[in-house]
Amino acid sequence: MEILRWLQEWYASQCDGDWEHGSNIRITTIDNPGWGVRINLIDTELENKKFNIIQVDRTEDDWVYCNTENGCFIGAGGTGNLEEILMVFYRWATNN
């Protein structure tokens, strides 16, 4: 499945008239340079799901770090790693 389509569908499935009014999915750039992803898990089925920290350091420009903290999925990575970060979230959220 194409990851952006899946993320859109996951987002839509969380919208309940309230959840979508918060800061729920943010994809930003970071100054390393790279990408940052923050997904609010509060009031979703993933809120209390265990997540094992992922840290992959291939090169200075090719790296990924993902964790959950304070009710959020947090991902960061190099300039070419946005899709990989989103795939980490997908695999965890869907048990794949």
Backbone hydrogen bonds, N-H to C=O, Kabsch-Sander energy under -0.5 kcal/mol:
donor,donor_aa,acceptor,acceptor_aa,energy
6,W,2,E,-2.2
7,L,3,I,-2.6
8,Q,4,L,-2.3
9,E,5,R,-2.2
10,W,6,W,-2.8
11,Y,7,L,-2.8
12,A,8,Q,-2.5
13,S,9,E,-2.0
14,Q,10,W,-0.9
14,Q,11,Y,-1.1
15,C,11,Y,-1.1
21,H,18,D,-2.1
22,G,19,W,-1.6
24,N,22,G,-1.4
26,R,38,R,-2.7
28,T,26,R,-0.5
28,T,36,G,-2.9
30,I,34,G,-2.2
34,G,30,I,-1.4
35,W,77,G,-2.5
36,G,28,T,-2.9
37,V,75,G,-3.3
38,R,26,R,-2.4
39,I,73,F,-2.4
40,N,24,N,-3.1
41,L,71,G,-3.3
42,I,71,G,-0.9
44,T,41,L,-1.8
47,E,44,T,-1.4
49,K,46,L,-1.4
53,I,51,F,-0.6
54,I,66,C,-2.4
56,V,64,V,-3.0
58,R,56,V,-0.6
58,R,62,D,-2.0
59,T,62,D,-1.8
63,W,61,D,-0.6
64,V,56,V,-2.4
65,Y,76,A,-2.8
66,C,54,I,-2.6
67,N,74,I,-2.5
69,E,72,C,-2.4
72,C,69,E,-1.3
73,F,39,I,-2.7
74,I,67,N,-3.6
74,I,72,C,-0.5
75,G,37,V,-2.9
76,A,65,Y,-2.4
77,G,35,W,-2.0
78,G,63,W,-1.9
80,G,61,D,-0.6
81,N,78,G,-2.0
85,I,81,N,-2.2
86,L,82,L,-2.3
87,M,83,E,-2.2
88,V,84,E,-2.0
89,F,85,I,-1.9
90,Y,86,L,-2.5
91,R,87,M,-2.9
92,W,88,V,-2.2
93,A,89,F,-3.0
94,T,90,Y,-2.2
95,N,91,R,-0.7
95,N,92,W,-0.6
96,N,91,R,-1.6
